[in-house]
Amino acid sequence: MAENGTVAVDTGGGGAAATEERQPRSVRVVLMALMIAMLLAMLDNMIVGTAMPTIVGDLGGLEHLSWVVTAYTLATAASTPIWGKVGDMYGRKGAFLTSIVIFLIGSGLSGMAQDMNQLIAFRAIQGLGAGGLMVGVMAIIGDLIPPRERGKYQGMMAGVMALAMIGGPLVGGAITDNWGWRWSFYINLPLGLVALAMVTAVLHLPKKRSKGKIDYLGAALLTVGITSIVLVTTWGGSQYAWGSAVIMELAAIGVAALVGFLFVQTKAAEPILPLHIFRSRNFTVMSLIGFITGFVMFGAVLFLPLYQQTVQGANATNSGLLLLPMLLSMMVVSLVAGRVTTNTGKYKVFPLVGSVLMVAGLFLLAQMDTETTRLTSGLYMAVLGAGMGCLMQITMLVAQNSVEMKDMGVASSSTTLFRTLGSSFGVAIMGALFNNRVQDVMAERAGAMGGKVAEHSTQLTAEGLAKLPDAVRDAYLHAVSAGTHSAFLLGSVIAILALIAAVFVKEVPLRGAGPAAKESSSSPEAAGPADAQPVDMAKAGTATADAAENGTATADAKPVEGVAAGDAAADGRTVSETV
């Protein structure tokens, strides 16, 4: 029976006696495919970044180098909200599979590129697919796993992030040296095909036949707005001065497009970003915390290796390993936070503790100077990592718990988008502060020659640093230390906003926390077809769980819109007929 709202996940048949044993295995198969897709999206830039010098040497076009990364980033950011809405309207599985296919097409074409312009265009295609990968992973997990149980899998997601950051440069270097740079793109194909096959075979979600049409005007305005903002943060202070006409025009276009987008969303029948989701205090607060977490994290990822390579003399080849204390701490704390959330149903403590640790970690990192040891900086990074471990997945979990199931896609995409925009602003603002501080200190300590060195500070290798005169090299070490101090001090101030926001988090019970939900999942009515193992969506969002929490009668409970039973019943189908 499907009255309780289950979604079928194939397990290949079997009797009821094996049901309890097969359910974790079937869920793990789906999650494994989702983690592979998530790894693809996160790993790509890390691998390609290592291969870029070889790519430029082969294809030429050094002046267009930055666009290889920028085209991918822009396409990912601009498409993220659209993928979320498409999944909500027409079905999560179809949207997710489409995004994988587009990503793989972009990867294959990028590997075959014959010049830099082709590579940039193909990277944009790849980015369009990547925008749907992250959103699809988060939204499908939101569909399959009730929030109360979702904490168990936080460590997996944090682990994928750590693996991408640590392994990306290593894998990219090995592939480029042994197989050639084209395989830095081709390597996505076997992994993507495995994920594609697993999702197609195992994951069965309901098809949705929305009568509404996509808000194309809103999508266009949002794309223009996001593109303009990302270009401002990417080009400002590097290709163009912050006060230049190009940057000012882009900023004006971005603001005008976003204002127009907000107006259109109030009128659209199917808005790309329904504004009513921001009526939830928790969703709004988590969006802000996610923005700040992205701001801080990607700033740290940018400046910590630079400091360690320059001031502490670390090897740039294994740059991913330099972040190991922060990433391991983040992964372990995220796993612990998820387990505690699952066992207790309590989560407000983690945004609070995480924000405090993030502020403390950034403040400690701001104290590093030319005498700081690797052990000390590693301990400081571990504090920051612990803070982000409390925040990274909790923000997504609480944001998803704050909306109806029908808005799961836009909730996931919005949270992802805010984190992406935060990273863009973090890299731009902290980078501008860092560069200005480096130039000032170099001018003070080394005069005109110091100013010339400072202009190319981010490209200065260990070999180049060793060739500098002793006085200039000493000035540069102090300048990088001072720039790092300023950047992380700014980060700690920004992180205080996350702490203030965390105070306003309201601890709403996580869906799936009530005993009635468990009873309904084990009752005869909860059983799915004999040839499929159901993942209980009643625990993920039905009113049965809510009724149990509020003490109301479960007999009157109805599935929340978006679960399989509701979708199947709406058009006369059974759950076994849904895909």
C-alpha positions as CSV (number, residue, x, y, z in Angstrom):
1,M,0.0,0.0,0.0
2,A,1.2,3.5,-0.6
3,E,-1.0,5.4,1.7
4,N,1.8,6.5,4.0
5,G,3.9,7.9,1.1
6,T,6.8,5.8,0.2
7,V,9.3,6.0,-2.6
8,A,10.4,2.8,-4.1
9,V,14.1,2.0,-4.4
10,D,14.8,-1.2,-6.2
11,T,16.6,-4.0,-4.4
12,G,16.0,-6.8,-6.8
13,G,13.2,-8.7,-5.1
14,G,13.1,-10.7,-1.9
15,G,10.7,-11.4,1.0
16,A,9.5,-9.4,3.9
17,A,11.9,-11.1,6.3
18,A,14.8,-9.5,4.6
19,T,13.2,-6.0,4.4
20,E,15.0,-4.5,7.4
21,E,18.4,-5.8,6.2
22,R,17.9,-4.6,2.6
23,Q,16.8,-1.1,3.3
24,P,20.2,0.3,4.5
25,R,21.9,-1.4,1.6
26,S,19.5,0.0,-1.0
27,V,19.9,3.5,0.5
28,R,23.6,3.1,0.6
29,V,23.7,2.3,-3.2
30,V,21.7,5.4,-4.0
31,L,23.9,7.5,-1.7
32,M,27.1,6.1,-3.2
33,A,25.9,7.2,-6.6
34,L,25.0,10.7,-5.2
35,M,28.4,11.0,-3.6
36,I,30.1,10.1,-6.9
37,A,28.1,12.9,-8.6
38,M,29.0,15.3,-5.8
39,L,32.7,14.4,-6.1
40,L,32.6,15.1,-9.8
41,A,31.3,18.6,-9.3
42,M,33.8,19.5,-6.5
43,L,36.8,17.7,-7.9
44,D,36.8,19.1,-11.4
45,N,38.2,22.6,-10.7
46,M,40.8,21.1,-8.4
47,I,42.1,18.7,-11.1
48,V,41.9,21.2,-13.9
49,G,43.7,23.9,-11.9
50,T,46.8,21.7,-11.6
51,A,46.7,21.0,-15.4
52,M,46.3,24.6,-16.5
53,P,50.0,25.4,-17.1
54,T,50.2,22.3,-19.4
55,I,46.9,23.3,-21.1
56,V,48.2,26.8,-21.9
57,G,51.5,25.4,-23.2
58,D,49.6,23.2,-25.6
59,L,46.7,25.4,-26.7
60,G,48.2,28.9,-26.1
61,G,45.8,31.8,-25.3
62,L,47.4,32.7,-22.0
63,E,45.4,36.0,-22.0
64,H,42.2,33.9,-21.8
65,L,43.5,31.6,-19.0
66,S,41.2,33.0,-16.2
67,W,38.1,32.4,-18.4
68,V,38.6,28.6,-18.3
69,V,37.7,28.7,-14.6
70,T,35.4,31.8,-14.8
71,A,33.2,30.2,-17.5
72,Y,32.7,27.1,-15.4
73,T,32.0,29.1,-12.2
74,L,29.5,31.5,-13.9
75,A,27.6,28.7,-15.5
76,T,27.4,26.7,-12.3
77,A,26.2,29.7,-10.2
78,A,23.7,30.9,-12.7
79,S,22.1,27.5,-13.4
80,T,21.9,26.4,-9.8
81,P,18.5,28.0,-8.9
82,I,17.0,26.9,-12.2
83,W,18.0,23.2,-11.7
84,G,16.3,23.3,-8.3
85,K,13.1,24.6,-9.7
86,V,13.0,22.2,-12.6
87,G,13.4,19.3,-10.2
88,D,10.5,20.6,-8.1
89,M,8.3,21.0,-11.1
90,Y,9.1,18.0,-13.3
91,G,10.7,15.5,-11.1
92,R,14.0,15.3,-9.3
93,K,15.4,12.1,-10.9
94,G,15.0,13.3,-14.5
95,A,16.6,16.7,-13.7
96,F,19.5,15.0,-11.9
97,L,20.2,12.6,-14.7
98,T,20.0,15.4,-17.3
99,S,22.6,17.4,-15.3
100,I,24.9,14.4,-15.2
101,V,24.6,13.9,-19.0
102,I,25.3,17.6,-19.7
103,F,28.3,17.5,-17.4
104,L,29.7,14.5,-19.1
105,I,29.1,16.0,-22.6
106,G,30.9,19.2,-21.4
107,S,33.8,17.0,-20.0
108,G,34.2,15.0,-23.2
109,L,34.1,18.1,-25.4
110,S,36.6,19.9,-23.1
111,G,39.0,17.0,-23.5
112,M,38.8,17.4,-27.3
113,A,39.2,21.2,-27.4
114,Q,41.6,22.4,-30.1
115,D,42.0,26.0,-28.9
116,M,41.4,28.1,-25.8
117,N,38.1,29.5,-27.1
118,Q,36.7,26.1,-27.6
119,L,37.8,25.0,-24.1
120,I,36.1,28.0,-22.5
121,A,32.8,27.3,-24.3
122,F,32.9,23.6,-23.4
123,R,33.8,24.5,-19.8
124,A,30.6,26.6,-19.7
125,I,28.6,23.5,-20.8
126,Q,30.3,21.5,-18.1
127,G,29.4,24.2,-15.6
128,L,25.7,24.1,-16.6
129,G,25.7,20.4,-15.7
130,A,27.7,20.9,-12.5
131,G,25.0,23.4,-11.3
132,G,22.5,20.5,-11.3
133,L,24.8,18.0,-9.7
134,M,25.1,19.6,-6.3
135,V,21.5,20.7,-6.1
136,G,20.3,17.2,-7.3
137,V,22.4,15.5,-4.6
138,M,21.1,17.6,-1.8
139,A,17.5,17.6,-2.9
140,I,17.3,13.8,-3.5
141,I,18.9,13.2,-0.1
142,G,16.2,15.6,1.2
143,D,13.6,13.4,-0.4
144,L,14.9,10.1,0.6
145,I,16.3,10.7,4.1
146,P,14.1,12.4,6.8
147,P,15.9,15.3,8.5
148,R,16.2,13.5,11.8
149,E,18.1,10.6,10.1
150,R,20.0,12.8,7.6
151,G,22.7,13.7,10.2
152,K,24.1,10.2,9.9
153,Y,25.3,11.0,6.4
154,Q,26.8,14.4,7.1
155,G,30.3,12.8,7.5
156,M,30.0,11.3,4.1
157,M,29.4,14.7,2.5
158,A,32.1,16.4,4.5
159,G,34.4,13.5,3.5
160,V,33.7,14.0,-0.2
161,M,34.6,17.7,0.2
162,A,37.9,16.9,2.0
163,L,38.7,14.2,-0.6
164,A,38.2,16.7,-3.4
165,M,40.3,19.4,-1.8
166,I,43.2,17.1,-0.8
167,G,43.1,14.6,-3.7
168,G,42.2,17.0,-6.5
169,P,45.7,18.6,-6.9
170,L,47.4,15.2,-6.4
171,V,45.2,13.4,-9.0
172,G,45.4,16.4,-11.4
173,G,49.2,16.4,-11.3
174,A,49.5,12.6,-11.7
175,I,47.0,12.5,-14.6
176,T,48.7,15.4,-16.4
177,D,52.2,14.0,-16.0
178,N,51.3,10.5,-17.1
179,W,48.3,10.6,-19.4
180,G,48.2,14.2,-20.6
181,W,46.0,17.2,-19.7
182,R,43.0,15.9,-21.8
183,W,42.5,13.1,-19.3
184,S,41.9,15.6,-16.6
185,F,38.5,16.0,-18.3
186,Y,38.1,12.4,-19.6
187,I,38.5,11.0,-16.1
188,N,35.0,12.4,-15.4
189,L,33.5,10.1,-18.0
190,P,33.8,6.6,-16.3
191,L,32.9,8.1,-12.9
192,G,29.9,9.9,-14.3
193,L,28.7,6.8,-16.2
194,V,28.9,4.7,-13.1
195,A,26.8,7.3,-11.2
196,L,24.4,7.6,-14.2
197,A,23.9,3.8,-14.3
198,M,23.4,3.4,-10.5
199,V,20.9,6.3,-10.3
200,T,18.9,5.0,-13.3
201,A,18.7,1.4,-12.0
202,V,18.2,1.9,-8.3
203,L,16.5,5.3,-7.6
204,H,12.8,5.4,-8.3
205,L,11.1,8.7,-7.6
206,P,7.7,10.0,-8.9
207,K,7.5,11.7,-12.2
208,K,5.9,15.1,-11.8
209,R,3.7,16.7,-14.5
210,S,3.5,20.3,-13.5
211,K,0.9,22.3,-15.4
212,G,2.8,25.5,-14.8
213,K,5.5,26.9,-17.0
214,I,9.0,27.8,-16.0
215,D,9.4,31.5,-15.2
216,Y,11.7,32.3,-18.1
217,L,11.8,36.0,-17.5
218,G,12.8,35.4,-13.8
219,A,15.4,32.9,-14.9
220,A,16.9,35.3,-17.4
221,L,17.0,38.2,-14.8
222,L,18.5,36.0,-12.2
223,T,21.1,34.7,-14.6
224,V,22.1,38.2,-15.6
225,G,22.2,39.3,-11.9
226,I,24.3,36.4,-10.7
227,T,26.7,36.6,-13.7
228,S,27.2,40.3,-13.1
229,I,27.9,39.9,-9.4
230,V,30.3,37.0,-10.0
231,L,32.2,39.0,-12.6
232,V,32.5,42.0,-10.3
233,T,34.0,39.8,-7.6
234,T,36.2,38.0,-10.1
235,W,37.5,40.9,-12.0
236,G,37.5,43.6,-9.3
237,G,41.0,44.5,-8.1
238,S,42.6,42.1,-10.7
239,Q,41.7,42.7,-14.3
240,Y,40.0,46.0,-13.5
241,A,40.3,48.5,-10.7
242,W,37.3,48.5,-8.3
243,G,36.3,52.0,-9.3
244,S,36.7,51.4,-13.0
245,A,33.8,51.9,-15.4
246,V,33.5,48.2,-16.2
247,I,33.1,47.2,-12.6
248,M,30.7,50.0,-11.9
249,E,28.6,49.1,-14.9
250,L,28.5,45.4,-14.0
251,A,27.5,46.2,-10.5
252,A,24.7,48.5,-11.7
253,I,23.5,45.8,-14.2
254,G,23.6,43.2,-11.4
255,V,21.6,45.2,-8.9
256,A,19.0,46.3,-11.5
257,A,18.6,42.7,-12.7
258,L,18.2,41.3,-9.2
259,V,15.6,44.1,-8.3
260,G,13.7,43.2,-11.4
261,F,14.0,39.5,-10.5
262,L,12.4,40.1,-7.1
263,F,9.6,42.0,-8.7
264,V,8.9,39.3,-11.2
265,Q,8.9,36.6,-8.5
266,T,6.0,38.3,-6.8
267,K,3.9,38.0,-10.0
268,A,5.0,34.6,-11.5
269,A,2.8,31.6,-11.2
270,E,5.8,29.3,-10.8
271,P,8.6,31.6,-9.5
272,I,12.2,30.3,-9.8
273,L,12.8,31.4,-6.2
274,P,9.5,31.5,-4.3
275,L,9.9,34.4,-1.9
276,H,7.5,32.8,0.6
277,I,10.3,30.4,1.7
278,F,12.1,33.4,3.3
279,R,9.1,33.8,5.6
280,S,10.7,31.0,7.6
281,R,13.1,32.5,10.1
282,N,15.3,29.4,10.1
283,F,15.6,29.4,6.3
284,T,16.6,33.0,6.2
285,V,19.0,32.6,9.0
286,M,20.6,29.5,7.5
287,S,21.0,31.3,4.1
288,L,22.9,34.0,5.9
289,I,25.1,31.6,7.8
290,G,25.7,29.6,4.6
291,F,26.8,32.8,2.8
292,I,29.2,33.7,5.6
293,T,30.5,30.1,5.8
294,G,31.3,30.2,2.1
295,F,32.9,33.6,2.5
296,V,35.2,32.3,5.2
297,M,36.0,28.8,3.9
298,F,37.1,29.7,0.4
299,G,39.1,32.7,1.7
300,A,40.9,30.3,4.0
301,V,41.4,27.7,1.2
302,L,43.0,30.5,-0.9
303,F,45.3,32.1,1.7
304,L,46.4,29.3,4.0
305,P,48.4,27.5,1.3
306,L,49.9,30.8,0.1
307,Y,51.0,31.6,3.6
308,Q,52.4,28.1,4.2
309,Q,54.3,27.9,0.9
310,T,55.7,31.4,1.2
311,V,56.4,32.0,4.9
312,Q,56.7,28.4,6.1
313,G,58.4,27.0,3.0
314,A,56.0,24.2,2.4
315,N,56.0,22.3,-0.9
316,A,53.5,23.6,-3.4
317,T,53.2,20.3,-5.2
318,N,51.2,18.7,-2.4
319,S,49.1,21.8,-1.7
320,G,46.0,19.9,-0.8
321,L,47.8,18.2,2.1
322,L,48.5,21.7,3.6
323,L,44.8,22.0,4.5
324,L,44.7,18.5,6.1
325,P,44.3,19.7,9.7
326,M,41.3,21.9,8.8
327,L,39.7,19.4,6.5
328,L,40.1,16.4,8.8
329,S,38.7,18.4,11.8
330,M,35.8,19.6,9.6
331,M,35.0,16.0,8.6
332,V,35.2,14.5,12.1
333,V,33.1,17.3,13.7
334,S,30.6,17.1,10.9
335,L,30.2,13.4,11.5
336,V,29.8,13.8,15.3
337,A,27.3,16.7,14.8
338,G,25.3,14.5,12.5
339,R,25.2,11.6,14.9
340,V,24.2,13.8,17.8
341,T,21.5,15.5,15.7
342,T,20.1,12.1,14.7
343,N,20.1,10.7,18.3
344,T,18.7,13.8,20.0
345,G,16.8,15.7,17.3
346,K,18.6,18.9,18.7
347,Y,20.6,21.1,16.4
348,K,20.6,24.7,17.6
349,V,23.8,24.2,19.6
350,F,25.8,23.5,16.4
351,P,25.3,26.8,14.7
352,L,26.1,28.6,17.9
353,V,29.2,26.5,18.8
354,G,30.3,26.4,15.1
355,S,30.1,30.2,14.8
356,V,32.1,30.7,18.0
357,L,34.8,28.2,16.8
358,M,34.8,29.9,13.4
359,V,35.4,33.3,14.9
360,A,38.1,31.9,17.3
361,G,39.8,30.0,14.5
362,L,40.0,33.0,12.2
363,F,41.2,35.2,15.0
364,L,44.0,32.7,15.8
365,L,45.0,32.4,12.2
366,A,45.2,36.2,12.1
367,Q,47.9,36.0,14.7
368,M,50.3,34.0,12.5
369,D,53.6,35.7,11.6
370,T,57.0,34.8,10.2
371,E,57.8,32.8,13.4
372,T,54.7,30.7,13.5
373,T,55.4,27.0,13.3
374,R,53.5,24.5,11.2
375,L,52.3,22.7,14.3
376,T,50.8,26.0,15.7
377,S,49.2,26.9,12.4
378,G,47.9,23.4,12.1
379,L,46.2,23.7,15.5
380,Y,44.6,27.0,14.5
381,M,43.3,25.4,11.2
382,A,41.8,22.6,13.2
383,V,39.8,25.1,15.3
384,L,38.5,26.7,12.1
385,G,37.7,23.3,10.6
386,A,35.8,22.3,13.7
387,G,33.7,25.4,13.4
388,M,32.9,24.8,9.8
389,G,32.2,21.1,10.5
390,C,29.4,22.3,12.8
391,L,28.0,24.5,10.1
392,M,28.5,23.1,6.6
393,Q,25.8,20.4,6.6
394,I,23.6,21.7,9.4
395,T,22.8,24.8,7.4
396,M,21.4,22.6,4.5
397,L,19.6,20.2,6.9
398,V,17.8,23.0,8.8
399,A,17.0,24.9,5.6
400,Q,15.4,21.8,4.0
401,N,13.5,21.2,7.2
402,S,12.1,24.7,7.0
403,V,10.2,24.3,3.8
404,E,7.5,22.0,2.4
405,M,8.5,19.0,0.4
406,K,7.3,20.6,-2.8
407,D,10.0,23.3,-2.3
408,M,12.8,21.0,-1.5
409,G,14.6,21.7,-4.8
410,V,14.5,25.5,-4.5
411,A,15.5,25.3,-0.8
412,S,18.6,23.2,-1.7
413,S,19.5,25.4,-4.7
414,S,19.1,28.6,-2.8
415,T,21.3,27.4,0.1
416,T,23.9,26.2,-2.4
417,L,23.7,29.5,-4.3
418,F,24.2,31.7,-1.2
419,R,27.2,29.6,-0.2
420,T,28.6,30.0,-3.8
421,L,28.0,33.8,-3.7
422,G,29.6,34.0,-0.3
423,S,32.7,32.2,-1.6
424,S,32.9,34.7,-4.5
425,F,32.7,37.7,-2.2
426,G,35.1,36.2,0.3
427,V,37.8,35.5,-2.3
428,A,37.3,39.0,-3.8
429,I,37.2,41.1,-0.6
430,M,39.8,39.2,1.4
431,G,42.0,39.0,-1.7
432,A,41.8,42.8,-2.2
433,L,42.6,43.4,1.4
434,F,45.5,40.9,1.2
435,N,47.0,42.4,-1.9
436,N,46.8,46.0,-0.6
437,R,48.5,45.1,2.6
438,V,51.2,43.2,0.8
439,Q,51.9,46.1,-1.5
440,D,52.0,48.6,1.5
441,V,54.4,46.5,3.5
442,M,56.7,45.8,0.5
443,A,56.8,49.5,-0.3
444,E,57.7,50.4,3.3
445,R,60.4,47.7,3.7
446,A,61.9,47.4,0.2
447,G,61.0,50.6,-1.6
448,A,60.5,50.6,-5.4
449,M,61.8,47.1,-5.9
450,G,59.4,45.8,-3.2
451,G,56.6,47.4,-5.1
452,K,57.5,45.5,-8.3
453,V,57.7,42.2,-6.4
454,A,54.4,42.8,-4.8
455,E,52.7,43.2,-8.1
456,H,53.4,39.5,-8.9
457,S,53.1,38.2,-5.3
458,T,50.6,35.5,-6.0
459,Q,52.7,34.1,-8.9
460,L,55.9,34.1,-6.9
461,T,57.2,30.5,-6.6
462,A,59.6,29.1,-3.9
463,E,62.4,29.1,-6.5
464,G,61.6,32.8,-7.5
465,L,61.6,33.7,-3.8
466,A,65.0,32.1,-3.2
467,K,66.5,34.3,-6.0
468,L,65.4,37.6,-4.4
469,P,68.0,39.6,-2.5
470,D,67.9,38.8,1.3
471,A,66.4,42.2,2.2
472,V,63.6,41.9,-0.4
473,R,62.9,38.3,0.5
474,D,62.6,39.2,4.2
475,A,60.3,42.1,3.3
476,Y,58.1,39.8,1.2
477,L,57.8,37.2,4.0
478,H,56.7,40.0,6.4
479,A,54.3,41.4,3.8
480,V,52.6,38.0,3.2
481,S,52.3,37.5,6.9
482,A,50.8,41.0,7.3
483,G,48.4,40.4,4.4
484,T,47.3,37.1,5.9
485,H,46.7,38.8,9.2
486,S,44.5,41.4,7.7
487,A,42.5,38.9,5.6
488,F,41.8,36.6,8.5
489,L,41.0,39.4,10.9
490,L,38.4,40.6,8.4
491,G,37.1,37.0,8.2
492,S,36.7,36.9,12.0
493,V,34.7,40.1,12.0
494,I,32.4,38.8,9.3
495,A,32.1,35.5,11.1
496,I,30.6,37.4,14.1
497,L,27.6,38.0,11.9
498,A,27.1,34.3,11.7
499,L,27.2,34.0,15.5
500,I,24.6,36.8,15.8
501,A,22.4,35.0,13.2
502,A,22.8,31.7,15.0
503,V,21.2,33.2,18.1
504,F,18.0,33.6,16.2
505,V,17.8,29.9,15.1
506,K,14.5,28.4,16.3
507,E,14.8,24.7,17.2
508,V,11.8,23.4,15.2
509,P,11.5,19.5,15.6
510,L,13.1,17.7,12.7
511,R,10.6,15.8,10.5
512,G,10.7,12.1,11.1
513,A,11.5,12.5,14.8
514,G,8.2,11.2,16.2
515,P,7.6,7.6,17.3
516,A,4.4,7.5,15.1
517,A,6.5,7.8,12.0
518,K,8.5,4.8,13.0
519,E,5.3,2.8,13.8
520,S,3.8,3.8,10.4
521,S,6.9,2.7,8.6
522,S,6.8,-0.8,10.2
523,S,3.1,-1.3,9.8
524,P,1.6,-3.5,7.1
525,E,0.2,-0.5,5.3
526,A,3.8,0.9,5.0
527,A,5.0,-2.1,3.0
528,G,5.9,-1.4,-0.6
529,P,5.6,-3.7,-3.6
530,A,7.1,-7.2,-3.2
531,D,9.9,-6.4,-5.7
532,A,10.9,-3.0,-4.3
533,Q,12.3,-1.8,-1.0
534,P,10.5,1.3,0.2
535,V,12.4,4.2,1.7
536,D,9.8,5.7,4.1
537,M,8.9,9.2,3.0
538,A,6.4,9.5,5.8
539,K,9.3,10.0,8.1
540,A,10.7,12.5,5.6
541,G,7.9,14.9,5.5
542,T,4.4,13.5,6.1
543,A,2.0,15.1,8.5
544,T,2.0,11.8,10.4
545,A,5.4,12.7,11.9
546,D,4.2,16.2,12.6
547,A,1.1,14.9,14.2
548,A,3.1,12.7,16.4
549,E,5.2,15.7,17.5
550,N,2.1,17.8,18.1
551,G,0.0,15.1,19.8
552,T,-2.7,15.0,17.2
553,A,-4.4,11.9,15.8
554,T,-2.4,10.2,13.1
555,A,-5.6,9.0,11.5
556,D,-6.2,12.5,10.2
557,A,-2.7,13.0,8.9
558,K,-2.2,13.5,5.2
559,P,1.0,13.3,3.2
560,V,2.7,16.6,2.6
561,E,2.7,17.6,-1.0
562,G,5.7,16.2,-2.9
563,V,5.9,12.7,-1.5
564,A,5.4,9.8,-3.7
565,A,2.0,8.7,-2.4
566,G,0.5,12.2,-2.9
567,D,1.9,12.5,-6.4
568,A,0.8,9.0,-7.4
569,A,-2.7,9.4,-6.0
570,A,-3.1,12.7,-7.9
571,D,-3.0,11.0,-11.2
572,G,-4.3,7.6,-10.3
573,R,-1.0,5.8,-10.3
574,T,0.4,3.5,-7.7
575,V,3.9,4.0,-6.2
576,S,5.2,0.9,-8.1
577,E,4.4,2.8,-11.4
578,T,6.4,5.9,-10.4
579,V,9.9,6.4,-11.6
